[in-house]
Amino acid sequence: MKFLIVTNAPTLQEKHKYVAYSPYVKEIDIWTKYVTKYKIASPNTYTQKLLKQEFKKQPELVILPSLEYKSIKHICYSLYKTPQILFALYRAMKWADHIHLRCPGNIGLLGCLVQIAFPSKIKTAKYAGNWDPKAKQPISYVIQKKILSNTFLTKNMTVLVYGKWKKQTKNIKPFFTASFREEDKIEPKLKAYTKHIKFIFVGSLVKGKRPLFAIQIIEKLKRKGYKISLDIYGDGVLRTALQDYCNAKKLQDQVVLHGNVKANEIKEALKHTHFCILASKSEGWPKAIAEAMFFGVIPIATPVSCVPDMLDYGKRGILIPSKLDEAVSKIEVALKNEKLLQEIAFNAAHWSQNYTLNTFEKEISELLAKK
């Protein structure tokens, strides 16, 4: 099978090998395990820090220009390059037996348009953003969702989305992302929530993930007399500002920024942690939450996208409002009921351990076997 991936995610070359963002590569390695050859149509440059990993099976790269709309100059450049991208995508899709779109994104939008010209080809789309029909999103995201869910324009395609939503077309399939295998399962141990309480944040240090909000929760709880700590794993443009904030507020003993580390280090940290904080403005399927739940870590999260469903509306985690004082009050109420917290931790682990890489790989192999 000739497999084509259309994505915004940059594919970079290092030492004659193609690399990309590590979590994305791990998933693509599973998809490409079942194909004979594949191409990735994507940009090949990226100027920011990136946790990179080499593809196990090396792709052939169809280089696409990056599209940006931040200024008049960027808009003019992007409009000038769009016909070139459309033509490159058409040629690549003509070559492929199976077309796989990664959405949302500017390249994903163009991919959604070009795939219309190939109604007989088997296609999948992974929509990694918020599929909530009521969510306020950029117009390009809305257009992608409308095209993908239109079975007249989008034929022979299975669209993988996070969460279960009402009134969806027949090609929409609720899906998930996994990080651990069956052999990683452990019976979560009962934890004490009355002594030193450990929190963790795992993710990019960017505004959308709201790492400062997580730090401020710890700051407020510390002032109230709780013995707590927060370990932050991840990197990004906010790292220096976050460290400066911790220094100014004298939180060095409570908050540690570890940067990017190997997955095994995070895995070990989760086994000894009580809570995972992720108060994002928007999410698709937040892997950081699902990974924490796998080891009985209680997620504390804002009710965006499919997160309320993941947390079973409070039975598998703590849903908090986006306002700091209200969020802290809700966490405090939970901390006063240790028995309930232990029940929540057990429910979280039991649910998350259903979504293993073994199950994920089986689902993908079935999608690729479709004729």
LOFI-469287 format. One line per 5 residues: number of its first residue (from 1); for each residue x, y, z of C-alpha. Coordinates in Angstrom, 1 decimal. Last residue first. Layout:
N
NUM> X Y Z  ... $
//
This chain:
371
371> -10.9 -1.7 0.7  -10.4 -1.3 4.5  -7.3 -2.9 5.9  -5.9 0.5 6.9  -8.7 1.2 9.3 $
366> -8.4 -2.3 10.8  -4.7 -1.8 11.4  -5.4 1.5 13.1  -7.9 -0.1 15.5  -5.5 -2.9 16.4 $
361> -2.7 -0.4 17.0  -4.8 1.7 19.4  -5.9 -1.4 21.3  -2.3 -2.5 21.8  -1.3 1.1 22.5 $
356> -3.6 1.0 25.5  -6.9 2.7 26.0  -8.8 0.5 28.6  -6.2 1.5 31.1  -7.6 5.0 31.1 $
351> -11.0 3.9 32.6  -9.7 1.7 35.5  -7.0 4.3 36.3  -9.4 7.2 36.5  -12.0 5.2 38.5 $
346> -9.3 4.2 41.1  -8.1 7.8 41.4  -11.7 9.0 41.9  -12.3 6.4 44.6  -9.2 7.5 46.4 $
341> -10.3 11.1 46.1  -13.7 10.3 47.6  -12.1 8.7 50.6  -9.7 11.6 51.1  -12.6 14.2 51.3 $
336> -11.1 17.5 52.4  -8.9 17.7 49.4  -11.9 17.8 47.1  -13.3 21.0 48.8  -9.9 22.5 48.4 $
331> -9.7 21.8 44.7  -13.1 23.5 44.2  -11.9 26.6 46.1  -8.7 26.7 44.1  -10.6 26.7 40.8 $
326> -13.0 29.4 42.1  -10.0 31.6 43.1  -8.3 31.1 39.7  -11.1 31.6 37.3  -11.1 29.0 34.5 $
321> -13.6 26.8 36.3  -12.4 23.3 37.5  -13.3 19.8 36.6  -11.9 17.3 39.1  -11.3 13.8 38.0 $
316> -12.8 10.4 37.3  -16.3 10.8 38.8  -16.3 14.6 38.0  -18.2 14.8 34.7  -17.0 11.3 33.5 $
311> -13.4 12.7 33.5  -13.0 11.7 29.9  -16.5 13.0 29.0  -15.7 16.3 30.7  -12.4 16.5 28.8 $
306> -14.0 15.9 25.4  -13.6 19.6 24.3  -13.0 21.9 27.3  -14.2 21.5 30.9  -11.0 22.8 32.6 $
301> -8.8 20.2 34.2  -7.6 18.6 37.4  -6.7 15.0 36.7  -6.3 12.5 39.5  -3.2 10.3 39.2 $
296> -4.2 6.6 39.2  -1.4 5.4 37.0  -3.4 5.4 33.7  -5.0 8.7 34.8  -1.7 10.5 34.4 $
291> -1.4 9.2 30.8  -5.0 10.2 29.9  -4.4 13.7 31.3  -1.1 14.3 29.5  -2.6 12.9 26.4 $
286> -5.2 15.7 26.2  -7.6 14.5 23.4  -8.4 17.6 21.5  -7.8 20.6 23.7  -8.7 24.3 24.2 $
281> -8.1 26.9 26.9  -6.0 24.4 28.9  -6.2 24.0 32.6  -4.0 20.9 32.8  -3.1 19.9 36.3 $
276> -2.2 16.3 37.3  -2.7 15.3 40.9  -1.4 12.7 43.4  2.1 11.8 42.0  4.3 8.8 42.8 $
271> 3.6 6.6 39.8  3.4 9.7 37.6  7.1 10.5 38.2  8.1 7.1 36.9  6.2 7.6 33.7 $
266> 7.6 11.1 33.3  11.1 9.7 33.5  10.2 6.9 31.1  9.0 9.4 28.5  12.5 11.1 28.3 $
261> 12.7 14.7 29.5  11.8 18.1 28.2  12.2 20.9 30.8  12.4 20.0 34.5  10.7 23.2 35.9 $
256> 10.5 22.7 39.7  7.8 24.4 41.8  7.4 24.2 45.6  10.9 24.9 46.8  11.6 27.5 44.2 $
251> 8.2 29.2 45.0  9.7 32.4 46.3  7.1 34.6 44.4  9.8 36.4 42.4  11.7 33.2 41.7 $
246> 8.6 31.3 40.7  7.6 34.2 38.3  11.1 34.3 36.8  10.9 30.6 36.2  7.6 31.0 34.5 $
241> 8.9 33.9 32.3  11.9 31.8 31.3  9.8 28.8 30.3  7.1 30.7 28.5  8.4 30.1 24.9 $
236> 8.3 26.3 25.4  9.5 23.3 27.3  7.9 20.3 29.0  7.7 18.7 32.4  6.6 20.8 35.4 $
231> 6.8 19.3 38.9  4.5 21.0 41.4  4.9 20.7 45.2  2.5 20.7 48.2  2.4 21.1 52.0 $
226> -0.9 23.0 52.3  -1.0 26.1 54.5  -3.4 28.3 52.7  -0.5 30.3 51.3  0.7 27.0 49.7 $
221> -2.7 26.4 48.2  -2.6 29.9 46.5  0.9 29.4 45.1  0.1 25.9 43.9  -2.9 27.3 42.0 $
216> -0.7 30.1 40.7  1.7 27.5 39.2  -1.1 25.7 37.4  -2.4 29.0 36.0  1.1 29.9 34.9 $
211> 1.1 26.6 32.9  -1.9 27.8 30.9  -1.8 25.2 28.0  -2.9 27.8 25.5  -0.3 30.3 26.7 $
206> 2.7 28.0 25.9  4.9 25.8 28.0  4.2 22.6 26.1  2.9 19.8 28.2  3.1 17.8 31.5 $
201> 2.1 19.5 34.8  2.4 17.5 38.0  1.1 17.9 41.5  2.4 16.2 44.7  0.6 16.5 48.0 $
196> 2.8 16.1 51.1  0.5 14.8 53.9  -3.3 14.6 53.8  -3.9 13.1 50.4  -2.6 9.6 51.3 $
191> -2.4 7.3 48.3  -4.0 3.9 47.7  -2.0 2.0 45.1  -3.1 1.8 41.5  -3.0 -1.7 40.1 $
186> -0.4 -1.6 37.3  -0.8 -1.6 33.6  2.5 -1.2 31.6  2.2 -4.7 30.1  -1.0 -3.7 28.2 $
181> 0.9 -0.9 26.5  1.2 2.8 27.2  0.8 6.1 25.3  -2.6 5.9 23.7  -4.7 8.3 21.6 $
176> -8.5 8.1 21.2  -11.3 7.8 18.7  -14.9 8.6 18.1  -15.7 7.9 14.4  -17.4 10.4 12.1 $
171> -18.2 8.9 8.7  -21.9 8.3 9.6  -22.6 12.0 10.1  -22.8 13.3 13.7  -26.0 14.3 15.5 $
166> -24.6 14.1 19.1  -20.9 14.1 20.0  -18.7 11.4 21.4  -15.2 12.5 22.2  -12.0 13.0 20.1 $
161> -12.4 12.7 16.4  -11.3 10.2 13.7  -12.9 10.9 10.3  -13.3 7.8 8.2  -13.3 8.7 4.5 $
156> -14.7 6.9 1.5  -16.4 10.1 0.2  -15.8 13.6 1.5  -17.8 16.1 -0.6  -21.2 14.2 -0.4 $
151> -20.4 12.8 3.1  -20.0 16.3 4.6  -18.4 15.8 8.0  -14.9 16.4 6.7  -16.0 19.5 4.8 $
146> -17.8 21.0 7.7  -15.0 20.3 10.2  -12.4 21.8 7.8  -14.5 24.9 7.3  -14.9 25.4 11.1 $
141> -11.1 25.0 11.6  -10.5 27.7 8.9  -13.0 30.0 10.5  -11.1 30.0 13.8  -12.9 28.3 16.7 $
136> -15.7 29.0 19.2  -16.8 25.6 20.4  -20.4 24.5 20.0  -19.8 21.7 17.5  -17.2 20.2 19.9 $
131> -14.6 18.7 17.7  -11.7 20.2 19.6  -8.4 19.5 17.8  -6.6 16.3 16.7  -8.9 15.6 13.7 $
126> -7.3 12.5 12.3  -8.6 12.0 8.7  -8.8 8.7 6.9  -9.1 8.1 3.2  -9.8 5.2 0.7 $
121> -9.8 6.5 -2.8  -12.9 6.6 -4.9  -13.9 10.2 -4.3  -10.4 11.6 -5.3  -11.1 15.2 -6.4 $
116> -12.7 16.0 -3.0  -9.3 15.1 -1.5  -8.0 18.5 -2.8  -10.2 20.6 -0.5  -9.6 18.7 2.7 $
111> -5.8 18.7 1.9  -6.0 22.5 1.6  -7.6 22.6 5.1  -5.0 20.2 6.5  -2.2 22.4 5.2 $
106> -3.7 25.3 7.1  -4.3 23.3 10.2  -6.9 21.0 11.9  -6.3 18.3 10.9  -3.9 15.5 9.8 $
101> -5.1 14.0 6.6  -4.4 10.3 5.6  -4.8 9.3 1.9  -4.7 5.6 1.1  -3.6 4.2 -2.4 $
96> -1.4 7.3 -3.0  0.1 8.6 -6.3  -2.9 10.7 -7.2  -2.9 12.1 -3.7  0.8 13.2 -4.1 $
91> 0.1 14.9 -7.5  -3.0 16.7 -6.1  -1.1 17.7 -3.0  1.7 19.2 -5.0  -0.8 21.1 -7.2 $
86> -2.6 22.5 -4.2  0.7 23.5 -2.6  1.8 25.4 -5.7  -1.6 27.1 -6.0  -1.3 28.2 -2.3 $
81> 2.2 29.8 -2.6  1.1 33.2 -3.8  -1.7 33.3 -1.2  0.8 32.4 1.5  3.3 35.0 0.5 $
76> 0.6 37.7 0.4  -0.8 36.7 3.8  2.7 36.6 5.3  3.5 40.1 4.1  0.1 41.4 5.2 $
71> 0.8 40.0 8.7  0.1 37.0 10.9  -1.4 34.8 8.1  1.1 32.0 7.9  1.5 29.1 5.5 $
66> 4.6 26.9 5.5  5.8 25.9 2.1  5.3 22.2 1.2  8.0 19.6 0.7  6.9 16.2 -0.4 $
61> 9.1 13.9 1.7  9.7 10.2 1.2  9.3 8.6 4.5  11.8 6.7 6.8  10.4 3.7 8.7 $
56> 11.4 4.2 12.3  10.8 7.9 12.1  13.5 9.8 14.1  12.4 11.8 17.2  12.2 15.5 18.1 $
51> 11.1 17.5 21.1  10.9 20.9 19.4  12.4 24.3 20.1  11.2 27.0 17.6  12.3 27.8 14.1 $
46> 10.6 25.0 12.1  11.3 24.0 8.5  10.3 21.1 6.3  6.7 21.9 5.6  4.4 18.9 5.0 $
41> 3.4 16.2 2.5  4.6 12.9 4.0  5.1 10.0 1.7  4.7 6.2 2.3  5.9 2.8 1.3 $
36> 4.8 -0.7 2.1  2.2 0.1 4.6  1.2 -1.6 7.9  3.9 -0.3 10.2  3.2 3.1 8.7 $
31> 0.3 3.8 11.0  2.2 2.7 14.1  5.3 4.7 13.3  3.0 7.7 12.6  1.8 7.5 16.3 $
26> 5.3 7.6 17.7  6.3 10.3 15.3  3.5 12.6 16.5  4.6 12.1 20.1  8.2 13.0 19.1 $
21> 7.8 16.1 17.0  9.6 15.3 13.7  12.6 13.5 12.3  13.8 12.6 8.8  17.3 11.1 8.6 $
16> 20.3 12.3 6.5  22.0 13.6 9.7  19.0 15.7 10.6  16.1 16.4 8.3  12.9 18.0 9.5 $
11> 9.2 17.1 8.9  7.1 20.0 10.1  3.6 19.2 11.4  1.1 20.9 9.1  0.1 17.5 7.7 $
6> -0.9 15.4 4.7  0.2 11.8 5.1  0.2 9.6 2.0  0.2 5.8 2.0  1.2 3.5 -0.9 $
1> 0.0 0.0 0.0 $
//
